[in-house]
Amino acid sequence: MTTSPHIVVREKLDFGLQGDIPRFWLGGDPFKTRFFDAMSLMFPDGERYFIRCVRDFRDAVTDPGLQQAIKDFIRQEGQHGLIHRQFNASLKAQGIDVDRLEGYTRSFLFGFMRRFLPGKHNLACTAASEHLTAIMAQTFFVPGGAMASSDPRMRALYTWHAMEEMEHKAVAFDVMQKVAKVGYLRRVYTLCEVTLSFNLQVLPYTLIMLKADGFSRAQRLKMLAAGLWWVYGPHGLFTAHLRPYLRYFRPGFHPWQVAQAPWYGLWLETFNRTGDPLVAGQAVAAAAWRAK
């Protein structure tokens, strides 16, 4: 799919996050699990930041279609923050200092970015972040990808989040281009900025959580070495889809030039038929397994 799908706000979803989700829910691997948990810790305030940055320009939007897209974008992102905050509560029960780590993200986004940088820059960072998350949505569910060995409830959560990211991936970009009139240099610079800042947060958060899990410094360094290869190696979590990432640097780029992940249609049909994100997540996992 290379055209915009309908943005649907899905509320009151139950992923079973209050159940007995394993401490290391991603194939029993501590580093991989905590890497995704670190992203979850960043999501609630990150989503709130995206909402604020787009909302700054909403009053200047005259296109009714874009106005509706902004409204749906805000509601979807609000749901993402809500569900990840529910999961983060389980991390707190494991002994992770969730409040401290979320505070670091909040201070960076709201105490620095929104306080000292102009609205156009923050909006461009939001559009760049949406590009990154849309690419992640494709990466995580390829055959044998990151989610292949995960707990079904967590896989369903990240599948739902990924599919909705693909639905609204162009909203911030369109506001940036059509309303804020952000130029090419700021657009590509902020992608580099967001890429660096994201990794400079998620990796330390991962190590902090591994320390809370009781792993020694030597064990953590060993996990980090293997984990860096898993993330940044030739076929790593992020580097395997370098081509769509680099498309952002094309002068005439638009997010809908990057096709949707092949599992979007299957997930949407299954969810619409059952109303159950767990069943929809399992359908995507089964399809990816058959394609392996």
Secondary structure by P-SEA (a helix, b strand, c coil): cccccbbbbbcccccccccccccccccccaaaaaaaaaaaaacaaaaaaaaaaaaccccccccaaaaaaaaaaaaaaaaaaaaaaaaaaaaaaaccaaaaaaaaaaaaacccccccccaaaaaaaaaaaaaaaaaaaaaacccccccccccaaaaaaaaaaaaaaaaccaaaaaaacccccccaaaaaaaaaaaaaaaaacaaaaaaaaaaaacccaaaaaaaaaaaaaaccccccccccccccccccccccccccccccccaaaaaaaaaaacccaaaaaaaaaaaaaaac
